[in-house]
Amino acid sequence: MGSILYLEEFGKAFVPRKIRSGLKKYLEKAGIDEVPYKFFGALFWVTAVITYFVYVPGIYPVIKQKSIFLFFIITFLSWFLIQLLIVVLIVLAVYFYMNIMIYRRTKELEDLLPEYLSLVSTNLKGGMNFEKSLWSAIKPEFGILANEIGIVSKRVATGNDVSEALQEFADKYESPILRRSVDLIKGEIISGGSITGVIDNLVADLRKTKALKAEMSAATLTYMIFMAAIVVGIMPALFALSRQLLGIILKFGSRISTSMEQGGGGGGVMFSFTVAQIDPFHFQIFSIAAISIIAVFSSMIISTIEKGDIQGGLKFIPLFLMGSLIMYFILSVVLEALLKGIMA
């Protein structure tokens, strides 16, 4: 128990007070109610251990013969930079994961919103007031939306205005659909008009928008399949074939150069043939890097076509990346076996 408290206090020391409130709001979007200070405390010690295993075999043998002053300066700088780099990489990975969680929660909330508002409208038509209609419409199947409306109800119960509580809820997520919906409902509350009619029209518009997005996604399915086939199949095949052809050309070039030198004997020859200084291993590294970059950006393009934004297709990145690289290595082995007779 004491060690956990120690990690929490230690973690707070690494989080400036100025960013704590903003960090808390950011984590709330991902469904995390409290800032995990224990994680930041543990992160320091974990990265320190990783830095130790990098420093001892990699840097210490190189600088151990230096003077004491230079030894300590290099040790301090290298340790600080290595640990800082590891911390930055881990934080970026966590930030990437959090953005995916926030995006999924936002999309799930948008999908549940029409059904929830439809139930609110039914409650209003049954004679309930607006506040009670909101609370009565909370059902377990609404998941994230039910939790958020529960938070709104607690704020209203503690004396906040329902419009302000709904606005705080809308501002919590970067969702134009949610914000527009809340703005329409707020405007009708302030003007004293018929909220039921506004909600019914809003539900109809949200369902139409959802149906249109589904139709657009279906219409672009052919383009997505075509791009996926190019990235996972055709592109790795071309790079694998290029690698084998490079090996064949280099071997033929070497044989031609050798035969010309032997055929020349002691006399001079009219021209010389020089083999290109290209290492097939370097070309393979280039191929892997090129395939990886193309796969990542292609998955982003497909995500933009299907979902309308990049975040919706982040799950495609590892699939395209691993699929294209695995296909490249498989085709390289297959083509090498097929062209082995030519290369021999």
Contacts in CASP RR format, 6 or more apart in sequence:
PFRMAT RR
TARGET T0000
AUTHOR 0000-0000-0000
METHOD contacts of the structure
MODEL  1
MGSILYLEEFGKAFVPRKIRSGLKKYLEKAGIDEVPYKFFGALFWVTAVI
TYFVYVPGIYPVIKQKSIFLFFIITFLSWFLIQLLIVVLIVLAVYFYMNI
MIYRRTKELEDLLPEYLSLVSTNLKGGMNFEKSLWSAIKPEFGILANEIG
IVSKRVATGNDVSEALQEFADKYESPILRRSVDLIKGEIISGGSITGVID
NLVADLRKTKALKAEMSAATLTYMIFMAAIVVGIMPALFALSRQLLGIIL
KFGSRISTSMEQGGGGGGVMFSFTVAQIDPFHFQIFSIAAISIIAVFSSM
IISTIEKGDIQGGLKFIPLFLMGSLIMYFILSVVLEALLKGIMA
4 38 0 8 1.000
7 37 0 8 1.000
7 38 0 8 1.000
7 41 0 8 1.000
7 42 0 8 1.000
8 37 0 8 1.000
8 38 0 8 1.000
8 41 0 8 1.000
9 37 0 8 1.000
10 40 0 8 1.000
10 41 0 8 1.000
10 44 0 8 1.000
11 37 0 8 1.000
11 38 0 8 1.000
11 40 0 8 1.000
11 41 0 8 1.000
11 44 0 8 1.000
12 37 0 8 1.000
12 40 0 8 1.000
14 40 0 8 1.000
14 41 0 8 1.000
14 44 0 8 1.000
15 23 0 8 1.000
15 35 0 8 1.000
15 37 0 8 1.000
15 40 0 8 1.000
20 35 0 8 1.000
23 35 0 8 1.000
24 34 0 8 1.000
24 35 0 8 1.000
25 172 0 8 1.000
26 98 0 8 1.000
27 33 0 8 1.000
27 34 0 8 1.000
27 35 0 8 1.000
27 36 0 8 1.000
27 98 0 8 1.000
28 172 0 8 1.000
29 102 0 8 1.000
29 105 0 8 1.000
29 106 0 8 1.000
29 172 0 8 1.000
29 173 0 8 1.000
30 98 0 8 1.000
30 101 0 8 1.000
30 102 0 8 1.000
30 105 0 8 1.000
31 101 0 8 1.000
31 105 0 8 1.000
43 87 0 8 1.000
43 90 0 8 1.000
43 91 0 8 1.000
44 87 0 8 1.000
47 83 0 8 1.000
47 86 0 8 1.000
47 87 0 8 1.000
47 90 0 8 1.000
48 83 0 8 1.000
50 83 0 8 1.000
50 86 0 8 1.000
51 79 0 8 1.000
51 82 0 8 1.000
51 83 0 8 1.000
51 86 0 8 1.000
54 82 0 8 1.000
55 75 0 8 1.000
55 78 0 8 1.000
55 79 0 8 1.000
55 82 0 8 1.000
59 74 0 8 1.000
59 75 0 8 1.000
59 78 0 8 1.000
60 75 0 8 1.000
63 70 0 8 1.000
63 71 0 8 1.000
63 74 0 8 1.000
63 75 0 8 1.000
64 71 0 8 1.000
66 74 0 8 1.000
96 314 0 8 1.000
99 311 0 8 1.000
100 311 0 8 1.000
100 314 0 8 1.000
100 315 0 8 1.000
102 173 0 8 1.000
103 311 0 8 1.000
103 312 0 8 1.000
103 314 0 8 1.000
105 144 0 8 1.000
105 173 0 8 1.000
106 173 0 8 1.000
106 174 0 8 1.000
106 175 0 8 1.000
106 178 0 8 1.000
107 312 0 8 1.000
108 143 0 8 1.000
108 144 0 8 1.000
108 145 0 8 1.000
109 144 0 8 1.000
109 145 0 8 1.000
109 148 0 8 1.000
109 173 0 8 1.000
109 175 0 8 1.000
109 178 0 8 1.000
110 175 0 8 1.000
110 177 0 8 1.000
110 178 0 8 1.000
111 210 0 8 1.000
112 142 0 8 1.000
112 143 0 8 1.000
112 144 0 8 1.000
112 145 0 8 1.000
113 145 0 8 1.000
113 177 0 8 1.000
113 178 0 8 1.000
113 181 0 8 1.000
113 206 0 8 1.000
114 203 0 8 1.000
114 206 0 8 1.000
114 207 0 8 1.000
114 210 0 8 1.000
115 142 0 8 1.000
116 137 0 8 1.000
116 142 0 8 1.000
116 145 0 8 1.000
116 149 0 8 1.000
117 181 0 8 1.000
117 199 0 8 1.000
117 202 0 8 1.000
117 203 0 8 1.000
117 206 0 8 1.000
118 199 0 8 1.000
118 203 0 8 1.000
119 137 0 8 1.000
119 139 0 8 1.000
120 133 0 8 1.000
120 134 0 8 1.000
120 137 0 8 1.000
120 199 0 8 1.000
121 133 0 8 1.000
121 196 0 8 1.000
121 197 0 8 1.000
121 199 0 8 1.000
121 200 0 8 1.000
121 203 0 8 1.000
123 132 0 8 1.000
123 133 0 8 1.000
123 136 0 8 1.000
123 137 0 8 1.000
124 130 0 8 1.000
124 133 0 8 1.000
124 195 0 8 1.000
124 196 0 8 1.000
124 199 0 8 1.000
125 196 0 8 1.000
128 136 0 8 1.000
130 162 0 8 1.000
130 189 0 8 1.000
130 195 0 8 1.000
131 153 0 8 1.000
131 156 0 8 1.000
131 162 0 8 1.000
134 149 0 8 1.000
134 152 0 8 1.000
134 153 0 8 1.000
134 162 0 8 1.000
135 149 0 8 1.000
135 150 0 8 1.000
135 153 0 8 1.000
137 149 0 8 1.000
138 146 0 8 1.000
138 149 0 8 1.000
138 150 0 8 1.000
138 153 0 8 1.000
139 146 0 8 1.000
140 146 0 8 1.000
142 149 0 8 1.000
148 169 0 8 1.000
148 172 0 8 1.000
149 169 0 8 1.000
151 169 0 8 1.000
152 162 0 8 1.000
152 165 0 8 1.000
152 166 0 8 1.000
152 168 0 8 1.000
152 169 0 8 1.000
155 164 0 8 1.000
155 165 0 8 1.000
155 168 0 8 1.000
156 162 0 8 1.000
156 165 0 8 1.000
162 189 0 8 1.000
163 186 0 8 1.000
163 189 0 8 1.000
163 190 0 8 1.000
166 182 0 8 1.000
166 185 0 8 1.000
166 186 0 8 1.000
167 182 0 8 1.000
167 186 0 8 1.000
169 178 0 8 1.000
169 182 0 8 1.000
170 178 0 8 1.000
170 179 0 8 1.000
170 181 0 8 1.000
170 182 0 8 1.000
170 183 0 8 1.000
171 179 0 8 1.000
177 206 0 8 1.000
177 209 0 8 1.000
181 202 0 8 1.000
181 206 0 8 1.000
184 198 0 8 1.000
184 202 0 8 1.000
185 195 0 8 1.000
185 198 0 8 1.000
185 199 0 8 1.000
185 202 0 8 1.000
188 194 0 8 1.000
188 195 0 8 1.000
188 198 0 8 1.000
189 195 0 8 1.000
217 306 0 8 1.000
217 307 0 8 1.000
220 305 0 8 1.000
220 306 0 8 1.000
223 305 0 8 1.000
224 302 0 8 1.000
224 305 0 8 1.000
224 306 0 8 1.000
227 298 0 8 1.000
227 301 0 8 1.000
227 302 0 8 1.000
228 302 0 8 1.000
228 320 0 8 1.000
230 298 0 8 1.000
231 294 0 8 1.000
231 295 0 8 1.000
231 298 0 8 1.000
231 299 0 8 1.000
231 320 0 8 1.000
231 324 0 8 1.000
232 320 0 8 1.000
232 323 0 8 1.000
232 324 0 8 1.000
232 327 0 8 1.000
233 324 0 8 1.000
233 327 0 8 1.000
235 291 0 8 1.000
235 294 0 8 1.000
235 324 0 8 1.000
236 291 0 8 1.000
236 324 0 8 1.000
236 325 0 8 1.000
236 327 0 8 1.000
236 328 0 8 1.000
236 331 0 8 1.000
237 327 0 8 1.000
237 331 0 8 1.000
239 287 0 8 1.000
239 290 0 8 1.000
239 291 0 8 1.000
239 328 0 8 1.000
240 287 0 8 1.000
240 328 0 8 1.000
240 331 0 8 1.000
240 332 0 8 1.000
240 335 0 8 1.000
241 331 0 8 1.000
241 335 0 8 1.000
242 283 0 8 1.000
242 287 0 8 1.000
243 280 0 8 1.000
243 283 0 8 1.000
243 284 0 8 1.000
243 287 0 8 1.000
243 332 0 8 1.000
244 332 0 8 1.000
244 335 0 8 1.000
244 336 0 8 1.000
244 339 0 8 1.000
244 343 0 8 1.000
246 278 0 8 1.000
246 280 0 8 1.000
246 283 0 8 1.000
247 280 0 8 1.000
247 343 0 8 1.000
248 339 0 8 1.000
248 342 0 8 1.000
248 343 0 8 1.000
249 276 0 8 1.000
250 275 0 8 1.000
250 276 0 8 1.000
250 278 0 8 1.000
250 280 0 8 1.000
251 343 0 8 1.000
253 273 0 8 1.000
253 275 0 8 1.000
254 275 0 8 1.000
256 273 0 8 1.000
257 272 0 8 1.000
257 273 0 8 1.000
257 274 0 8 1.000
257 275 0 8 1.000
260 269 0 8 1.000
260 272 0 8 1.000
260 273 0 8 1.000
263 269 0 8 1.000
287 328 0 8 1.000
288 325 0 8 1.000
288 328 0 8 1.000
291 324 0 8 1.000
291 325 0 8 1.000
291 328 0 8 1.000
292 321 0 8 1.000
292 324 0 8 1.000
292 325 0 8 1.000
294 324 0 8 1.000
295 317 0 8 1.000
295 320 0 8 1.000
295 321 0 8 1.000
295 323 0 8 1.000
295 324 0 8 1.000
295 325 0 8 1.000
296 317 0 8 1.000
296 320 0 8 1.000
296 321 0 8 1.000
298 320 0 8 1.000
299 313 0 8 1.000
299 316 0 8 1.000
299 317 0 8 1.000
299 319 0 8 1.000
299 320 0 8 1.000
299 321 0 8 1.000
300 310 0 8 1.000
300 313 0 8 1.000
300 317 0 8 1.000
302 313 0 8 1.000
302 316 0 8 1.000
303 309 0 8 1.000
303 310 0 8 1.000
303 311 0 8 1.000
303 312 0 8 1.000
303 313 0 8 1.000
303 314 0 8 1.000
303 316 0 8 1.000
304 310 0 8 1.000
306 312 0 8 1.000
306 313 0 8 1.000
307 313 0 8 1.000
END
